[in-house]
Each structure stands twice: as structure tokens, then as C-alpha cells.
Amino acid sequence: MDKIEFNDNEDGFGFNFVEIIRILDRQKKIFYLLAIITLSSGLIYSLFERVNNPIYKGYFSMLVEDPFKKNEGNNRGNNFIEDIASYNTKNDIPTIIEVLKSKPLLISASRANKLSYKDLINSLVITKGGNIKNIREEAKGILEISYFGKDKSLILSVLNNLSKDYISYSLKQKKDRIKEGLEFLNSQNPDLQKNINEIQRKLKNLRTNSSPANPQKQADLFNELILELDNDKKNLEIQLESYLNFKEKIKNEKNYDVSFKDSILIPESKFSSDESGLASYFSGQAILIELDALKKKLASSRTIFKPDSQKIISLEKRINAVSKIAKQSQLNAVNDIKIKIDELNKKQKKVLTQNKKLPDFINEFNKLNQDLELAEENYISFTKTKEKFRLGIAQNNFPWQIINPPSVEEKPVKPDLNKRFIQLLFLSFFVGAIAAIFKDRIENFYHSPNEIKEKLNLNVYGSIPYLENIENEDFYSSINKISSDSIANMNKRDLLKISKINKSFYFHRESYRYLVNNLELIKERKNFKIINITSTIQGEGKTQTSIDLAKTLNSLNKRVMLIDGDLRKPKIHLRLGLKNKIGLSKINELDESSFSSIIQKIEDYENLDIITSGQKFEDPYKIFNSHNFEKFLKWLETLEEYDYIIFDSPLALFLADTNLLSNKVDFTLLVISLFKVERNLINAAINNIRLSNGNILGVISINSKENKSFGFSYEYGSYRYGYEYLNENKIYKNKLESSKISIFAFLYKKFKKWFNKN
């Protein structure tokens, strides 16, 4: 059995665009009605307001910023005092607007015109940009002050008062700024001069207490002295080392010769001229020369005299005496150098002690000099600022200016009929759409085959259009037999009526052909023969659908048996004009050999056989649940002379007859009447069939009223089927086409033709 699943959003309010269009098309009456009422009411009210309560607009434009100083801000920020004194701050337009709306500025105009502040502020609008249009940059320095009211004279009076008050306020603010700027500059002069004097006094005291006029120069001299003392000390230490080396050499007299004099020479320094060290004992190197001469003489004498000669002994004594003098001189020189090194150390320590506080003095001195330079620069800048400010008073004193004087427009601005009309169009569409959607949801029935397919997940094999007086087949047949003479004598109204009837009947017939075509296609796949046609409630048209389907199959040379299974309210025999003495109700009294006795033939329908319901039976359930009925169904399946066997069964809702029948036949077709049956009832009927293990083949939708919903019109493109049932009568067509139509019908026809093409 095919599983049937219902769409979860069936009762929801979720819509897509196409569905909304369909709803508006279905409910176009209420949509147009409420839209027209809303639009008309709004327009009437707007016209009433325009005539009786017009709102006029008055305005003036005011320049609040110098247009020739747009780059002034680029030069600001370099002088803080100048900015403060001259109020060089950027205009904040939103703040200015709020100031202009403040009560202190509006109280004068409100009193002069006997208006409350609340009434005045509610009608006052201040915007930036003025009336300048079609420019890329907004006119930020211009404000437009607008006032709305009913009395033109009052509007003009209010605007005149406001313009005067705003200009007066601007002039007062400018004067106050100039006054405050001068007071500020004058107040800064004594402070700046006092600061300079105080710094100069501190510098003077610092020089007096610390002696040097220039501490930095004193520091340089101090550094030079320390360096000189270090150099002298190093020279003395070199001499000391040289003398100590000489001391070791002269211990051995044999090694002592004149070459040693180079070792005891004093390096050049400030101490070279002092009477100290070896220089005081070896003046002119006389002792060394003498000692050298004695040693040479001794060496020469030894070649002549004997070692114990008086000459040799005398020379040796003299050499010994001179050597002792040289040794003593070396000791005295070493001691003298050590004494001088100690003196240099003491002098260096004394100098460092005396100049220990010099770095702090230098830092304080430099800081005071920097403060003095900064104070002098501030004073110079202050002097320039003061002169510049005085010059700016004459050059840059720019008060607000009225560039467009107060005026009132001749025509009312409210209500704006053009704007109001557009608003009403949207509002009327919205109101009409909401009402249409709400009504569509309240009705709670299906409106189109597509909606059935989407919500029930069932295939719709046919959609039968509405046809008035569908049971009266003779009526439609008689129309086809109208003669050409009768058509020629008809008026336009009768011609249009006949054309409409024929067109409806044609589409009705074509819809059944479409249904048969779909059944043939599905039959090739599912191979069925016996089908049951039922509906949810009474009056949906299942019986007529069964009859018309059987007739259409007959016209297409399909062999059909139509069985009236509605034993409670049988109608097939009445619609076809057949006797109903014996039929399906007698099935339990017959055997398999006599089942064919209840079949009836119909004239003019060669391939169509009928089994009527027969006489009324108190409990039809017993028949459908009987063993003999099952034999009857099996017998029907064996009848090869029939392509289709169609049961017209009772209602699928509340009756067990259809449940039993649906379980026994191959498939069930459910007839759903659009715009008539509530959705929940249809769902219940489907559930009943499903619970009985019946197989639902699909749905046949029937339009219960003449309704050409969006997307489901039966007028296919440019085909013209309206005259087919008059056998292409040229007189009829020519007369109908030559009839004069109204301009509205002509426009509608053109629009429909364009819509079908697109």
C-alpha cells in the first residue's frame, strides 16, 4: 500500500510568493473591496485635510560658519593660549541645533506670538545644508529653520522673531568671546613676567653662593687640573722605577760605567727644573763623568803600574769615594720622588674634595637656564598672540547671517497628496492582502489542484472545471443544434452567453480526456482494472464524475462497466434514466452464473454497461462484507471484455461501506471539491481509507464554482475554443467578432493576451 504523508505546514501560515499571488487571485473580491475602500477613504480624508486643515511651511536660512575659512583647522593646535583666547574650536552643528531649540532662545518668540514652548518646539524643524541641492558636499555651515502651521501670518511672525533672536544671540556670544579673550590674555601677562623674574633671581643666587660665574667652565678647568696631576704622578712613578733599577746596577762597581747616566736622566716635566732627585746631585753629570774618567785612568795605569803601587791604590780609593757619593745620591733621589708623589696624591684629593658638589650645581644651573629660555619663549609667544588676537578681532569677527529671509510657501505642504497617495497605495494593498489571506485561511478548504498535491502528497490525475447545470446534458446538446438563421437573429448578449456556455462545456469535456490519458499512463505501470470513486462528504460530485468518466472512456473506445455502489443514496439510474428493480443489492441472492443478469445496456453508449444499486437495502455493510460479494469481485476480474470497472461508492467519511470496498478493489480515486470541503475532513477520509488498507491512486479535483485562479485558467494560450460546439458556424463567429465592445473589455483583452504570451 502506498504510504500517504500529510504536509506538516498544512494549517500553518507559511507562504511563498506564488502561493500569495494565488490567494490574492482567489480572494480578489475582498482584496479589491478592502483595497478600494482603504484607498478611497484615505484619499477623501486627505482631500478633507487639504481643504480644511492645510499645513503651510515657512523657513529662513542662516549662515553659522565662515565659508572662506574651511582650512582654518589645519593651522590650529600650535598655540594653546591663542586657541583658548580666540575660541578656536570647531563648530558642532548638532550642538548648535540643540542650542537653537533651547527654551531660553525660544521663550521670546513664544511669548510674542502667544504660543507655548511645547507648541513652538513641536512645529519647529532645524536642519543642516539649507536648500542647496545637486552638490557632492553638504553645506554644513548653513542651517535651515522651518516652522509649520495653519496660519501664514503667524508662521511669518514666528520666523521673523526667531531670526532676530538668533542673530542677537550670535552677536552677544561674539562680544562675550572677545571680552573674555582679552581678559584672559591680560590676566596671563603678570604671571609670565613674574615667572621670568623668579627664575632670574634663582640663577643670581646660585652664582653668588657657588662663586663661579660659569659652572660649566669651572668644571672644564677642574677636569684639566685632574688630568695634569695624573700625568705628573705617572712621570714621577716612571722616574722612581728608573732609579730603583739604577740602584741595583750600581751595587756592582764593575758594572758601573758612564752608560748608566742615561738610566738616571729625569724625563721632561714640570719637575725637571726642580732641585730634587738625581738632578740635584748629578748636576751636569759631573760625578758620572769623573767616575768614568777615573775608571779609564785606572785601567790605563794597571797596564803600567803594579797593583800594589801607590798610583793604583790612590785611584781605587778615589773611585770608591766617588761611587759612594753616587750611591747616596741615588737613595736621596728615590726618597725625594716618593715625597713628591705623596704631595701629588694629597693635592689631587684636595681638589676632588673641593669640587665634589660641582655636578649638582651644574645640573641645577642648566635646569634654571632651560626654564628661563622656556619662560622667555612663552612670553614672546604670548606677546605675539595678544597682537594677533587684537588683529583677529577686526578680521575674524564673523557673526551669524541670514542668507534667506523668512518666507512662507504659497501651497500647503501637508498633507502631501502625491506622497499620501503612494502611502495609501501600499496601505490599501497591505490591508487587502491581509484580509484576503485571513479569509482564505478561515475558509480552510483547498483552492487549487496544486495546493492539494502540495499538502496531501497525492497525485492529481484530473481537474474538472465548474459547469453549471452539469446534469442536464440535453441542454448542452440543444445548443449545438441551433441553426444559422437563429444565430443571425440573436443579439450580442445572447451570443456572448451561448459562447460562454459552449466554451465551458468544451473545457469540461477536455478535462475528462486529460483524466483518461493520465489513467491510461498510470495503468501501464500499476496494471489495475477495478477502481473505486469516492468523496469526503455528500454533494462533491463523485457520482457525476463517475458517469462522465465512464462516458469519456466509452467515447475513446474503452470498454467500461459502471457499478452504483452507493446503496444508501443511489443516483446513477436517475442520471442515466435506467430501471432500478434489480442491481447490486441482490448480489447475495445470486450465484456466479447469474451475476451477469444484473448488467444493463445503454443506448448510444456501445462500450458502456451499467449495474445499478437495485432496491434499497437496510444494511449495505452486510453486502460488502459478504462472501458472495468477494466472489462477485473475482468474477469481475475475470471479465476480459472490460478495460475498466468503476464503482461509485458511498462517502469515505463516517461510513464503513467505502472502507470495505476500498480494501477489496485495486485502487481508490478520491474526489475533492474545491472551495467546499474542509481540509480536516478530507484528511480524516484519507485516514479512513488508509486504515482499511485501501490503496489510494490519487485525486480528482472538482471546481465547485466558476473560478479561474491564477495559474489554473483553462484558456490555454491563444487557442480559441469558444465556437467549436457551433460547428465552426461562420455567421456566429463573424457576428460575435464584429460586435462593438467597450473600452474596458478591449483593454482587458489586450492585457490577457500579453499575460498569456509572457
Residue pairs with C-beta under 8 A, 6 or more apart in sequence:
1 690
1 693
1 694
1 695
2 695
2 696
4 456
4 457
4 458
4 686
4 690
4 696
5 457
6 455
6 456
6 457
6 683
7 454
7 455
7 456
7 457
10 455
10 679
10 683
11 679
13 437
13 441
15 23
15 437
18 711
19 451
20 433
20 437
21 710
21 711
22 447
22 448
22 450
22 451
22 709
22 710
22 711
23 436
23 437
23 440
23 447
24 31
24 432
24 433
24 436
24 710
25 709
25 710
26 436
26 440
26 447
26 448
26 707
26 709
26 710
27 435
27 436
27 437
27 439
27 440
28 436
30 432
30 435
30 436
30 439
31 432
31 433
31 435
31 436
32 432
33 432
34 428
34 431
34 432
34 435
34 436
35 428
35 429
35 431
35 432
36 428
38 424
38 427
38 428
38 431
38 432
39 424
39 425
39 427
39 428
42 420
42 423
42 424
42 427
42 428
43 420
43 421
43 424
46 415
46 417
46 420
46 421
46 424
47 417
49 414
49 415
50 412
50 415
50 417
53 150
54 150
54 412
54 414
55 148
55 149
55 150
55 412
55 413
55 414
55 415
56 148
56 149
56 150
56 152
56 155
56 408
56 409
56 412
56 413
57 146
57 147
57 148
57 155
57 408
57 409
57 413
58 146
58 147
58 148
58 149
58 152
58 155
58 156
58 158
58 159
58 406
58 407
58 408
58 409
59 144
59 145
59 146
59 147
59 159
59 404
59 406
59 407
60 144
60 145
60 159
60 162
60 163
60 402
60 404
60 405
60 406
60 407
61 130
61 131
61 142
61 143
61 144
61 145
61 402
61 403
61 404
62 142
62 143
62 144
62 145
62 163
62 166
62 400
62 401
62 402
62 403
63 141
63 142
63 400
63 401
63 402
63 403
64 91
64 93
64 96
64 141
64 142
64 143
64 170
64 400
65 91
65 140
65 141
66 72
66 141
66 396
66 398
67 141
69 396
69 398
72 88
73 90
76 83
76 88
77 83
79 381
79 385
81 185
81 188
81 381
81 382
81 385
82 88
82 385
82 388
82 389
83 89
84 184
85 181
85 182
85 184
85 185
85 385
85 389
86 177
86 181
86 389
86 392
86 396
87 177
87 181
91 141
93 128
93 140
93 143
96 143
97 126
97 128
97 143
99 105
100 126
100 143
100 145
100 166
101 121
101 124
101 126
103 117
105 165
105 166
105 169
106 117
106 120
106 121
106 124
106 162
106 165
107 117
108 161
108 165
109 115
109 120
109 158
109 161
109 162
109 165
110 116
110 117
110 119
110 120
112 157
112 161
113 120
113 154
113 157
113 158
113 161
115 158
120 158
123 147
123 148
123 149
124 145
124 146
124 147
125 145
125 146
125 147
125 148
126 143
126 144
126 145
126 146
127 143
127 144
127 146
128 138
128 139
128 140
128 142
128 143
128 144
129 138
129 139
129 140
129 142
129 144
130 139
130 142
130 143
130 144
130 403
130 404
131 144
131 404
132 138
132 139
132 142
142 403
145 159
145 162
145 163
145 166
147 155
147 158
147 159
147 162
148 155
148 413
148 414
149 155
149 158
152 408
155 408
156 406
156 407
156 408
159 406
159 407
159 408
160 406
162 406
163 402
163 405
163 406
166 400
167 399
167 400
167 401
167 402
170 399
170 400
171 399
174 397
174 398
174 399
178 393
178 397
181 389
182 389
185 382
185 385
185 386
185 389
188 382
189 382
189 386
192 375
192 378
192 379
192 382
193 379
195 375
195 378
196 372
196 375
196 376
196 379
199 368
199 371
199 372
199 375
200 372
202 368
203 365
203 368
203 369
203 372
206 361
206 364
206 365
206 368
207 213
210 361
212 218
215 358
215 361
215 362
215 365
216 362
216 365
218 355
218 358
219 355
219 358
219 359
219 362
222 351
222 355
222 358
225 351
226 348
226 351
226 352
229 344
229 347
229 348
229 351
230 348
231 269
232 269
232 270
232 271
232 344
233 341
233 344
233 345
233 348
235 267
235 269
235 271
236 271
236 337
236 340
236 341
236 344
237 341
238 267
239 266
239 267
239 277
239 337
240 334
240 337
240 338
240 341
242 263
242 264
243 264
243 277
243 278
243 330
243 333
243 334
243 337
244 334
245 263
246 260
246 263
246 264
246 330
247 327
247 330
247 331
247 334
249 255
249 256
249 260
249 263
250 256
250 260
250 323
250 326
250 327
250 330
253 319
253 320
253 323
256 291
256 323
256 326
257 292
257 295
258 288
258 289
258 291
258 292
260 288
261 282
261 285
261 288
264 278
264 282
264 330
264 333
266 272
266 277
266 278
266 279
271 340
272 279
276 333
276 336
276 337
276 340
277 332
277 333
277 336
277 337
278 329
278 330
278 333
279 333
280 332
280 333
280 336
281 287
281 325
281 328
281 329
281 332
281 333
282 288
282 326
282 329
287 322
287 325
287 326
287 329
288 326
290 322
291 319
291 322
291 323
291 326
294 315
294 318
294 319
294 322
295 319
297 315
298 312
298 315
298 316
298 319
301 309
301 311
301 312
301 315
302 312
305 311
305 312
306 312
440 447
443 675
444 678
444 679
444 680
445 674
445 675
445 676
445 677
445 678
445 679
446 452
446 455
446 672
446 674
446 675
446 677
446 679
446 682
446 701
447 674
447 675
447 709
448 674
448 701
448 709
448 711
448 712
449 460
449 463
449 699
449 701
449 712
450 460
450 711
450 712
452 458
452 460
452 672
452 699
452 701
453 459
453 460
453 699
455 679
456 682
456 683
456 686
456 699
458 670
458 686
458 696
458 698
458 699
459 697
459 698
459 699
460 698
460 699
460 700
460 701
461 515
461 518
461 519
461 522
461 669
461 697
461 698
461 699
461 700
462 511
462 512
462 514
462 515
462 518
462 700
462 701
463 511
463 514
463 700
463 701
463 702
463 703
463 712
464 508
464 511
464 512
464 515
464 541
464 545
464 548
464 700
464 701
464 702
464 703
465 504
465 507
465 508
465 511
465 703
465 714
466 504
466 703
466 704
466 705
466 706
466 707
467 504
467 505
467 508
468 504
468 706
469 475
470 508
470 541
470 544
471 544
471 575
476 501
476 505
476 725
479 498
479 501
479 502
479 505
479 725
479 726
480 502
480 725
480 726
480 727
482 498
482 726
484 729
484 731
484 732
487 495
487 726
487 729
487 731
487 732
487 735
488 731
488 735
490 498
490 735
492 736
492 739
495 732
495 735
495 736
495 739
496 736
498 726
499 722
499 723
499 736
500 722
502 722
502 723
502 724
502 725
502 726
503 721
503 722
504 706
505 725
506 721
506 722
506 724
506 725
507 714
507 721
509 552
511 714
512 548
512 549
512 551
512 552
513 552
513 556
515 549
515 552
515 700
516 549
516 552
516 553
516 556
516 558
519 644
522 697
522 698
526 666
526 667
526 697
528 666
528 667
528 697
529 636
529 637
529 642
529 643
529 644
529 645
529 666
530 633
530 636
530 637
530 645
530 647
530 665
530 666
531 644
531 645
531 646
531 647
531 665
531 666
531 667
531 668
531 669
531 697
532 565
532 646
532 647
532 649
532 658
532 661
532 662
532 665
532 667
532 668
532 669
532 694
533 542
533 545
533 546
533 549
533 646
533 647
533 648
533 649
533 668
533 669
533 671
533 700
534 542
534 649
534 650
534 651
534 652
534 658
534 662
534 668
534 669
534 670
534 671
534 685
534 689
535 541
535 542
535 651
535 652
535 670
535 671
535 672
535 673
535 677
535 685
536 651
536 652
536 653
536 670
536 672
536 677
536 681
536 682
536 684
536 685
537 651
537 653
537 677
537 681
538 569
538 651
539 673
539 676
540 671
540 672
540 673
540 676
540 677
540 702
540 704
541 671
541 673
541 702
541 704
542 648
542 649
542 671
543 566
543 571
543 572
543 575
543 648
544 575
545 671
545 700
545 702
546 562
546 572
546 646
546 648
547 562
547 572
547 575
547 576
547 648
549 646
550 560
550 562
550 608
550 644
550 646
551 605
551 608
553 560
553 607
553 608
553 643
553 644
554 560
554 605
554 606
554 607
554 608
557 607
558 607
558 643
558 644
559 607
559 641
559 642
559 643
559 644
560 607
560 608
560 609
560 642
560 643
560 644
560 645
560 646
561 599
561 608
561 609
561 610
561 611
561 636
561 639
561 642
561 644
561 645
561 646
562 572
562 608
562 609
562 610
562 611
562 646
562 648
563 584
563 610
563 611
563 645
563 646
563 647
563 648
564 570
564 571
564 572
564 573
564 583
564 584
564 610
564 611
564 612
564 613
564 648
565 584
565 613
565 647
565 648
565 649
565 650
565 657
565 661
566 613
566 648
566 649
566 650
567 584
567 585
567 613
567 614
567 616
567 617
567 620
567 623
567 650
567 657
568 616
568 620
568 650
568 655
568 657
569 650
570 580
570 583
570 612
570 613
570 616
571 648
572 578
572 610
572 612
572 613
572 648
573 579
573 580
573 583
573 610
573 612
573 613
576 602
576 610
578 600
578 602
578 610
578 612
579 600
579 612
580 612
580 613
580 614
580 615
581 614
581 615
582 597
582 598
582 612
582 614
582 615
583 598
583 611
583 612
583 613
583 614
583 615
584 598
584 611
584 612
584 613
584 614
584 623
585 613
585 614
585 615
585 616
585 617
585 620
585 623
586 598
586 614
586 615
587 595
587 598
587 623
587 626
587 628
587 629
587 632
588 622
588 623
588 626
588 628
588 629
590 597
590 598
590 628
592 631
592 635
595 632
595 635
598 611
598 612
598 614
599 609
599 610
599 611
600 609
600 610
600 611
600 612
601 609
601 610
602 608
602 609
602 610
609 642
617 623
620 650
620 657
621 656
621 657
621 660
623 629
624 657
624 660
624 661
624 664
625 660
629 664
630 664
633 664
633 665
636 642
636 645
639 645
647 661
647 665
649 657
649 658
649 661
649 662
650 657
650 658
651 658
651 685
652 658
652 659
652 662
652 668
652 670
652 685
652 686
652 688
652 689
653 681
653 684
653 685
653 688
658 688
658 689
659 688
659 689
659 691
659 692
659 694
660 692
662 668
662 689
662 692
662 694
662 695
663 692
663 693
663 694
665 694
666 695
667 695
667 696
667 697
668 689
668 694
668 695
668 696
668 697
669 696
669 697
669 698
669 699
669 700
670 682
670 685
670 686
670 689
670 696
670 698
670 699
670 700
671 699
671 700
671 701
671 702
672 682
672 699
672 700
672 701
672 702
673 701
673 702
673 704
674 701
674 702
674 703
674 704
674 707
675 703
675 704
675 705
675 707
676 704
686 696
689 696
690 696
708 714
708 715
715 756
717 756
718 753
718 756
723 729
723 732
723 733
723 736
726 732
726 733
741 749
